[in-house]
Amino acid sequence: MAEDKRKRDSIRMSMKGCRTNNGFVQNEDIPEQDLDPGSVMGSPQHNAVSVPGPEEADLQDMRPYAGMPKEVLFRFSSQARYRVPREVLFWLTVATVILLIGATITIIAISPKCLDWWQAGPMYQIYPRSFKDSDKDGNGDLKGIQDKLDYITTLNIKTIWITSFYKSSLKDFRYGVEDFQEIDPLFGTMTDFENLIAAIHDKGLKLIIDFIPNHTSDKHAWFQLSRTRTGKYTDYYIWHDCIHENDVTIPPNNWLSVYGNSSWHFDEVRKQCYFHQFMKEQPDLNFRNPAVQEEIKEILQFWLAKGVDGFSFDAVKFLLEAQHLRDEIQVNKFQIPDSVTHYSELYHDFTTTQVGMHDLVRSFRQTMDQYSREPGRYRFLGAEVYAESIDRTMMYYGLPFIQEADFPFNNYLTTLDSLSGNIVHDVVTSWMENMPEGRWPNWMIGGPDSTRLTSRLGNEYVNIMNMLLFTLPGTPITYYGEEIGMGNILATDLNENYDANTLLSKSPMQWDNSSNAGFSEGNHTWLPTNSDYHVVNVEVQKTQPSSTLKLYQDLSLLHSNELLLSRGWFCLVRNDSHPLVYTRELDGIDRVFIVVLNFGEATQLNLQETISGLPTRLRIKLSTNSASKGSEVETRGIFLEKGDGIILEHNMKNLLHHQTAFRDKCFVSNRACYSSALDILHSLC
């Protein structure tokens, strides 16, 4: 009872006329009245506050007030009208959190893999010596590239690919590297490079650079140490005994250089022959030496630390040679062996794509993965593969659980010297049918070592090939100048001691119709500009609504804005000697793009014979003929001139890749569907 009385005393409040004083006693000098439990004043209904035990009635006439002691607070909090809402809110919160976690897990589980930066937009390949000269010496340089970044962004480019700029003694500045960690003075300084990469990243772009691991220049410090048998460098290159008498060398075997004649060259210092797959000034490194592999790894780390976003590995199929040194087999077995001097006269079974070569590429991948752990900093690896069969090319993608290159560069379109719907169809289907599941394709129509498109196929094919490039699935790759239709220069006296045929596609970029096409303010340029630069240049085409540049920009913008092109199915509809017809479509989107490209002579096409349910008229989304953009065509009779291409837009419920007739003609790299209700991509197709 004493304890009970103590509790009552601790919560009794001074009240007048049932007014509370919020826990403060106003008249502390007024003595407390002893309450007779039997009196009327002592009854519970007349007390302001009384906590005589667990009875709920004690608090019926009370309301919570500020400054309540915890004993009162606990009594109020246990009442149903306060407890129930609190519990309801608690369980609603728990349920909401669980629901959100479940929804997040579900969305992650059903979401397709996001496109990485090297998949999301086109790449732009620059030959730095020919892009822009900033110091008036007639040679393009790194500062010149930086000066033109604003122009590159107008093309909706996502990645810049710069070919070799390492210190080199060769005139072509592409292969014979003297120092992999130095910028050739012709192109600028390391500070220029650091400024360039910072400017590229500031514009939201990425940078990949060439890397040539197979060989070095004969002036490289490693080679100079190797030829004198100095320490670990003794076996950095491939040396072998050979006979050398009276300035005549008898090599160890019949292996040939890519440029012809023996791939062995006698060194007067070491008194042995060294092996070179290319020029004698480009000795091959010995990749069977672990020390060489470690050197290459350190070079990669050097440039990755500089902020480079990826590499194009060149000549990787030449990295290893057979150790047995047996003669390679002649293509014509009746040919006199001593007359076999051209590279094409041998089967190169012992000098290309040897066992262990792909292990080296995987080791490059592992090194780059160490720098890919930061979000958004994935490092790209591309492999340049020339003159390989399609099955060997696909091996560079790696195995299902062992990755090598993100993709081998697809140069099959760059080798075509004639076009038809059937030829293009075969090139495209060959890649898509053989590409491993889940891998990403790429397409290019030119490069530093290929004849430019206009010189190879004709001006009438420039726009249609750019339209092909941007409407095929995968990453489009553009060689500088293709966006304006540049061609090769004529083979005149080029004042260069390198193979002239490789220089014709490397002429200076044509910026305007001023002197030297706006490439340089100097008195000369390292190569002559093309004679058509007065009409084929950036400034002129900027002002022409029907120009090649304007169409290129429209195609690039469409590619970046349309899921149909970046993520959709590719379905081949029709091909013959003239047109090639295909669709781009995506589950969840009722629109499809129908792409019609005419690579042959003028023709009339009836699309309704090929695709059932087409309306009589369809709207043209884009056309190689700018006057047709936005207009409509009769689907029963579409007339196309040679080199014409159109992209038609059509609402279609039953997509072609669901139809049995087209199932074997449809391809997709990363399967995805679109939900218009949630505005997300998902994989529950």
DRENZAVO-436637 format. One line per 4 residues: number of its first residue (from 1); their letters; for each residue x, y, z of C-alpha. Coordinates in pm, whole numbers, plus 50000, padded with zeros to 5 digits. Layout:
# residues N
NUM = A = X:Y:Z  ...;
END
This chain:
# residues 685
1 = MAED = 50000:50000:50000  50287:50238:50078  50435:50172:49736  50097:50225:49572;
5 = KRKR = 50050:50549:49756  50395:50663:49651  50307:50610:49286  49982:50801:49323;
9 = DSIR = 50162:51087:49490  50419:51103:49212  50159:51165:48946  49899:51370:49133;
13 = MSMK = 49875:51713:48968  49742:52037:49111  49419:52115:48932  49147:52380:48958;
17 = GCRT = 48818:52338:48778  48968:52029:48605  49246:52245:48455  49589:52081:48435;
21 = NNGF = 49905:52269:48501  50118:52054:48269  50298:51884:48550  50399:52195:48744;
25 = VQNE = 50259:52260:49095  50143:52621:49114  50093:52648:49491  50347:52433:49663;
29 = DIPE = 50265:52590:50001  49911:52450:50001  49918:52134:50206  49810:51815:50050;
33 = QDLD = 49474:51687:50167  49461:51338:50296  49211:51165:50083  48972:50937:50259;
37 = PGSV = 48924:50636:50044  48561:50632:50151  48487:50998:50088  48333:51144:49775;
41 = MGSP = 48641:51355:49702  48852:51044:49714  48649:50856:49459  48818:50795:49123;
45 = QHNA = 48563:50995:48925  48651:51313:49114  49029:51285:49108  49222:51471:48843;
49 = VSVP = 49466:51184:48791  49485:50868:48987  49677:50555:48913  49544:50317:49168;
53 = GPEE = 49658:50003:48990  49594:49854:48653  49240:49978:48610  49189:50137:48265;
57 = ADLQ = 48921:50370:48402  49183:50579:48582  49289:50738:48248  48956:50764:48070;
61 = DMRP = 48913:51132:48151  49281:51217:48093  49456:51335:47780  49828:51316:47718;
65 = YAGM = 50017:51629:47805  50367:51760:47767  50614:51662:48033  50441:51339:48134;
69 = PKEV = 50648:51112:48358  50743:50786:48195  50502:50591:48417  50210:50791:48276;
73 = LFRF = 50350:50767:47923  50371:50390:47949  50009:50370:48073  49888:50580:47779;
77 = SSQA = 50097:50392:47524  49940:50064:47625  49591:50186:47541  49441:50030:47228;
81 = RYRV = 49378:50363:47054  49751:50439:47068  49892:50089:47044  49696:49966:46740;
85 = PREV = 49783:50256:46502  50144:50226:46610  50152:49854:46535  49971:49905:46204;
89 = LFWL = 50226:50166:46096  50511:49940:46202  50390:49640:46005  50306:49857:45707;
93 = TVAT = 50662:49987:45714  50801:49634:45737  50580:49517:45452  50679:49816:45237;
97 = VILL = 51049:49754:45295  51012:49385:45212  50811:49473:44903  51074:49723:44787;
101 = IGAT = 51357:49477:44847  51166:49207:44661  51087:49441:44374  51451:49550:44354;
105 = ITII = 51575:49190:44351  51315:49098:44089  51404:49392:43864  51774:49307:43893;
109 = AISP = 51705:48940:43824  51493:49002:43513  51689:49299:43379  51919:49235:43084;
113 = KCLD = 52281:49339:43116  52321:49710:43055  52512:49809:42746  52865:49914:42828;
117 = WWQA = 53020:50228:42683  53187:50041:42396  52847:49900:42297  52635:50212:42340;
121 = GPMY = 52757:50415:42043  52993:50440:41748  53372:50441:41759  53573:50694:41558;
125 = QIYP = 53916:50579:41440  54178:50851:41394  54512:50828:41220  54678:51105:41424;
129 = RSFK = 54933:51218:41167  54650:51305:40925  54374:51447:41144  54474:51804:41242;
133 = DSDK = 54805:51988:41255  54829:52234:41544  55191:52350:41509  55216:52415:41134;
137 = DGNG = 55477:52144:41066  55251:51961:40820  55191:51664:41050  54881:51598:41256;
141 = DLKG = 54932:51578:41631  54762:51519:41965  54681:51886:42019  54511:51887:41682;
145 = IQDK = 54283:51605:41793  54198:51797:42109  54112:52103:41903  53855:51901:41708;
149 = LDYI = 53676:51726:41995  53373:51953:41959  53334:51837:41600  53360:51471:41705;
153 = TTLN = 53081:51519:41959  52851:51651:41682  52879:51304:41526  52734:51145:41845;
157 = IKTI = 53056:50946:41881  53106:50762:42211  53462:50632:42171  53773:50774:42004;
161 = WITS = 54024:50521:41874  54371:50662:41805  54617:50452:41608  54983:50422:41702;
165 = FYKS = 55158:50736:41827  55450:50570:42008  55806:50677:41948  55906:50509:41623;
169 = SLKD = 56169:50532:41353  55945:50411:41072  55795:50669:40842  55450:50514:40878;
173 = FRYG = 55461:50549:41259  55244:50246:41306  55442:49933:41376  55813:49967:41455;
177 = VEDF = 55805:50105:41809  56125:50226:41975  55966:50300:42312  55618:50194:42416;
181 = QEID = 55609:50448:42699  55700:50757:42499  55506:50981:42260  55679:51034:41927;
185 = PLFG = 55789:51399:41917  55608:51434:41585  55278:51401:41773  55366:51603:42082;
189 = TMTD = 55460:51526:42440  55329:51314:42723  55176:51630:42867  54987:51676:42540;
193 = FENL = 54855:51322:42574  54749:51375:42935  54568:51695:42838  54399:51517:42549;
197 = IAAI = 54269:51228:42758  54142:51469:43024  53957:51670:42758  53812:51351:42607;
201 = HDKG = 53679:51239:42944  53545:51587:43021  53322:51553:42715  53193:51216:42829;
205 = LKLI = 53390:51025:42566  53621:50725:42596  53965:50663:42447  54118:50344:42312;
209 = IDFI = 54465:50328:42159  54657:50088:41937  54900:49844:42093  55139:49628:41889;
213 = PNHT = 55285:49361:42120  55426:49125:41855  55741:49319:41768  55947:49629:41827;
217 = SDKH = 56180:49845:41622  56536:49719:41580  56634:50047:41750  56446:49954:42068;
221 = AWFQ = 56670:49932:42376  56562:49571:42431  56688:49467:42088  57016:49650:42126;
225 = LSRT = 57076:49465:42455  56960:49135:42309  57197:49145:42014  57489:49186:42260;
229 = RTGK = 57351:48901:42479  57315:49131:42778  57158:48967:43084  56789:48883:43074;
233 = YTDY = 56751:49052:42736  56947:48777:42562  56631:48583:42475  56387:48873:42440;
237 = YIWH = 56378:48805:42065  56380:48492:41850  56738:48409:41757  56868:48106:41573;
241 = DCIH = 57190:47992:41415  57210:48034:41039  57473:48028:40767  57602:48361:40644;
245 = ENDV = 57883:48363:40388  57981:48622:40130  57681:48840:40224  57448:48549:40150;
249 = TIPP = 57233:48411:40430  57091:48059:40438  56801:48085:40687  56698:47809:40930;
253 = NNWL = 56382:47733:40730  56153:47859:40452  55938:48092:40664  55846:48414:40485;
257 = SVYG = 55781:48772:40591  55439:48925:40530  55615:49165:40294  55790:48884:40107;
261 = NSSW = 56125:48702:40115  56273:48529:40416  56155:48623:40763  56509:48564:40898;
265 = HFDE = 56774:48834:40895  57140:48797:40987  57269:49028:41260  57635:49122:41231;
269 = VRKQ = 57670:49190:41603  57528:48867:41745  57624:48655:41445  57283:48489:41442;
273 = CYFH = 56960:48533:41252  56659:48694:41417  56299:48632:41315  56070:48905:41181;
277 = QFMK = 55714:48848:41058  55707:49193:40898  55998:49418:40797  56356:49339:40897;
281 = EQPD = 56347:49659:41107  56070:49498:41314  56210:49195:41502  55955:48968:41670;
285 = LNFR = 55952:48945:42047  55990:48604:42209  55659:48559:42393  55766:48219:42522;
289 = NPAV = 55994:48412:42757  55804:48499:43079  56014:48814:43119  55879:48946:42788;
293 = QEEI = 55522:48880:42900  55592:49072:43220  55734:49365:43022  55418:49383:42810;
297 = KEIL = 55204:49369:43124  55392:49666:43270  55341:49865:42949  54967:49800:42964;
301 = QFWL = 54959:49908:43328  55148:50226:43240  54883:50341:42991  54591:50219:43199;
305 = AKGV = 54721:50428:43487  54722:50725:43249  54347:50677:43209  54328:50494:42876;
309 = DGFS = 53991:50317:42848  54104:50030:42629  54334:49891:42363  54320:49762:42012;
313 = FDAV = 54570:49477:42005  54725:49448:41662  54885:49147:41487  54798:48912:41775;
317 = KFLL = 54785:48602:41555  55164:48640:41503  55253:48636:41875  55385:48276:41877;
321 = EAQH = 55569:48056:41632  55629:47681:41634  55942:47586:41822  56032:47298:41592;
325 = LRDE = 56118:47534:41301  55994:47292:41036  55936:47427:40685  55586:47547:40608;
329 = IQVN = 55396:47372:40331  55386:47525:39985  55050:47616:39835  55176:47487:39500;
333 = KFQI = 55373:47176:39584  55521:47168:39232  55676:47513:39265  56054:47522:39294;
337 = PDSV = 56125:47587:39665  56386:47854:39599  56129:48053:39398  55881:48070:39686;
341 = THYS = 55919:48429:39803  55564:48569:39837  55376:48531:40164  55069:48389:39988;
345 = ELYH = 55273:48098:39847  55290:47919:40184  55038:47781:40431  55132:47956:40755;
349 = DFTT = 55050:47676:40995  55367:47722:41202  55386:48102:41225  55028:48210:41305;
353 = TQVG = 54763:48119:41566  54982:47875:41755  54873:47685:42065  54912:47921:42359;
357 = MHDL = 54842:48239:42162  54491:48272:42305  54634:48221:42653  54842:48533:42596;
361 = VRSF = 54533:48730:42496  54358:48609:42811  54654:48728:43018  54614:49073:42858;
365 = RQTM = 54247:49059:42955  54333:48972:43315  54569:49268:43341  54302:49503:43212;
369 = DQYS = 54038:49357:43443  54245:49477:43738  54165:49832:43623  53798:49759:43549;
373 = REPG = 53673:49733:43906  53555:50090:43943  53195:50153:43827  53191:50293:43477;
377 = RYRF = 53563:50227:43424  53549:49902:43233  53858:49865:43012  53795:49749:42656;
381 = LGAE = 54003:49495:42467  53969:49465:42091  54172:49237:41866  54265:49329:41510;
385 = VYAE = 54241:49008:41310  54320:49015:40939  54293:48744:40673  54152:48488:40916;
389 = SIDR = 53870:48244:40853  53544:48323:41029  53576:48033:41273  53927:48140:41377;
393 = TMMY = 53811:48499:41411  53532:48397:41648  53785:48228:41877  53901:48573:41989;
397 = YGLP = 53571:48620:42173  53695:48352:42413  53504:48067:42574  53167:48081:42754;
401 = FIQE = 53330:48138:43093  53673:48262:42982  53672:48602:42817  53933:48726:42573;
405 = ADFP = 53855:49021:42347  53532:49213:42387  53522:49166:42014  53763:49100:41728;
409 = FNNY = 53739:49390:41487  53519:49294:41193  53697:49405:40878  53513:49181:40630;
413 = LTTL = 53320:49472:40478  53646:49663:40426  53775:49394:40189  53480:49398:39948;
417 = DSLS = 53563:49531:39601  53210:49483:39465  52863:49500:39616  52528:49330:39579;
421 = GNIV = 52246:49241:39812  52368:48881:39818  52730:48971:39895  52640:49197:40186;
425 = HDVV = 52388:48939:40309  52658:48669:40316  52905:48888:40507  52646:48985:40768;
429 = TSWM = 52500:48636:40820  52847:48480:40835  52931:48693:41139  52593:48668:41311;
433 = ENMP = 52559:48290:41264  52910:48213:41391  52931:48465:41675  52912:48294:42017;
437 = EGRW = 52584:48343:42202  52569:48660:42408  52866:48825:42236  52859:49164:42069;
441 = PNWM = 52916:49231:41696  53085:49527:41531  53110:49662:41177  53357:49880:40991;
445 = IGGP = 53380:49985:40626  53730:50131:40623  54058:50168:40807  54419:50285:40777;
449 = DSTR = 54525:49976:40583  54220:49955:40354  54132:50140:40037  53874:50405:40119;
453 = LTSR = 53514:50318:40034  53464:50575:39758  53783:50467:39582  53703:50099:39625;
457 = LGNE = 53331:50093:39541  53231:50438:39415  53075:50758:39552  52721:50626:39510;
461 = YVNI = 52775:50375:39792  52895:50611:40066  52552:50692:40211  52409:50344:40180;
465 = MNML = 52710:50187:40353  52684:50435:40640  52314:50346:40666  52409:49977:40675;
469 = LFTL = 52669:50049:40944  52421:50220:41179  52126:49984:41129  52309:49654:41182;
473 = PGTP = 52320:49521:41539  52638:49602:41730  52897:49879:41740  52955:50089:41426;
477 = ITYY = 53317:50192:41367  53401:50489:41144  53743:50570:41002  53803:50945:40999;
481 = GEEI = 53670:51111:40682  53413:50843:40601  53143:51068:40745  53205:51311:40457;
485 = GMGN = 53291:51055:40188  53667:51107:40158  53854:50898:39903  54211:50782:39849;
489 = ILAT = 54468:51022:39715  54638:50937:39385  54961:50741:39395  55208:51014:39309;
493 = DLNE = 55553:51083:39453  55466:51072:39823  55821:51142:39944  55798:50850:40187;
497 = NYDA = 56014:50539:40206  55733:50319:40335  55492:50111:40125  55302:50377:39930;
501 = NTLL = 54991:50160:39899  54934:50187:40273  54949:50566:40262  54679:50641:40005;
505 = SKSP = 54398:50611:40260  54581:50827:40515  54558:51167:40344  54489:51477:40557;
509 = MQWD = 54139:51528:40691  53942:51772:40476  53803:52038:40710  53728:52325:40471;
513 = NSSN = 53817:52463:40128  54108:52677:40247  54472:52599:40186  54565:52238:40275;
517 = AGFS = 54193:52168:40329  54214:52335:40671  54434:52052:40795  54745:52264:40842;
521 = EGNH = 54849:52628:40826  55200:52522:40730  55361:52547:40389  55343:52174:40325;
525 = TWLP = 55170:51862:40451  55326:51519:40502  55088:51378:40240  54906:51578:39973;
529 = TNSD = 54539:51656:40029  54285:51503:39796  54207:51715:39492  53833:51711:39571;
533 = YHVV = 53873:51889:39907  53702:52205:39774  53367:52024:39767  53427:51728:39998;
537 = NVEV = 53493:51888:40335  53328:51940:40672  53241:52310:40644  53069:52275:40308;
541 = QKTQ = 52868:51971:40413  52757:52135:40737  52547:52377:40532  52401:52118:40293;
545 = PSST = 52086:51941:40417  52143:51660:40168  52513:51607:40246  52682:51284:40349;
549 = LKLY = 52776:51446:40681  52416:51545:40759  52289:51191:40687  52569:51047:40901;
553 = QDLS = 52466:51268:41193  52099:51172:41152  52185:50803:41143  52410:50830:41448;
557 = LLHS = 52142:51018:41641  51877:50762:41545  52106:50480:41656  52162:50638:41998;
561 = NELL = 51793:50719:42058  51622:50402:41937  51612:50079:42138  51516:49904:41815;
565 = LSRG = 51864:49971:41681  52072:49943:41995  51900:49639:42152  51657:49498:41898;
569 = WFCL = 51636:49182:41690  51784:49177:41342  51571:48981:41093  51674:48927:40732;
573 = VRND = 51373:48954:40507  51499:48944:40151  51814:48957:39944  51913:48918:39582;
577 = SHPL = 52163:49075:39347  52005:49417:39404  51829:49492:39736  51888:49374:40090;
581 = VYTR = 51587:49403:40323  51588:49349:40699  51394:49462:41006  51494:49584:41351;
585 = ELDG = 51238:49501:41620  51206:49457:41994  50950:49272:42207  50726:49518:42386;
589 = IDRV = 50752:49781:42112  50491:49758:41839  50698:49968:41599  50954:49811:41367;
593 = FIVV = 51210:49958:41130  51221:49806:40783  51558:49880:40620  51575:49860:40241;
597 = LNFG = 51919:49899:40080  51978:49869:39705  52334:49762:39622  52256:49680:39259;
601 = EATQ = 52112:49858:38959  51783:50051:38971  51501:49823:39079  51139:49816:39193;
605 = LNLQ = 51053:49624:39505  50719:49484:39625  50748:49456:40003  50398:49315:40044;
609 = ETIS = 50511:48995:39873  50769:48944:40146  50610:49077:40464  50243:48994:40509;
613 = GLPT = 50002:49247:40651  50189:49558:40537  49972:49862:40466  49978:50005:40118;
617 = RLRI = 50180:50305:40234  50457:50346:40491  50638:50652:40621  51008:50700:40550;
621 = KLST = 51203:50759:40872  51535:50827:40697  51655:50807:40340  51981:50846:40149;
625 = NSAS = 51774:51093:39946  51705:51371:40194  51402:51494:39995  51221:51167:40075;
629 = KGSE = 51257:51194:40453  50915:51202:40621  50725:51118:40302  50538:50794:40228;
633 = VETR = 50603:50518:39977  50382:50258:39812  50485:49925:39961  50374:49739:39646;
637 = GIFL = 50620:49928:39430  50920:50094:39594  51153:50230:39327  51519:50244:39425;
641 = EKGD = 51811:50382:39230  52157:50229:39263  52290:50313:39610  51949:50418:39748;
645 = GIIL = 51856:50324:40103  51548:50392:40315  51438:50320:40670  51061:50264:40694;
649 = EHNM = 50862:50281:41017  50572:50040:41066  50341:49937:41350  50344:49558:41374;
653 = KNLL = 50191:49336:41642  50325:49000:41523  50700:49058:41513  50898:48862:41256;
657 = HHQT = 51126:48683:41502  50814:48513:41643  50706:48390:41301  50815:48043:41195;
661 = AFRD = 50910:48155:40845  51171:48400:40978  51289:48225:41293  51615:48104:41136;
665 = KCFV = 51681:48445:40984  51664:48649:41304  51954:48726:41537  51999:48910:41864;
669 = SNRA = 52309:48966:42075  52155:49034:42416  51790:48933:42440  51572:49203:42595;
673 = CYSS = 51209:49311:42604  51056:49649:42674  50780:49718:42926  50593:50034:42834;
677 = ALDI = 50405:50029:43167  50725:50041:43374  50943:50198:43104  51216:49939:43163;
681 = LHSL = 51391:49661:42975  51353:49307:43104  51456:48957:43001  51124:48774:43052;
685 = C = 51061:48741:42680;
END
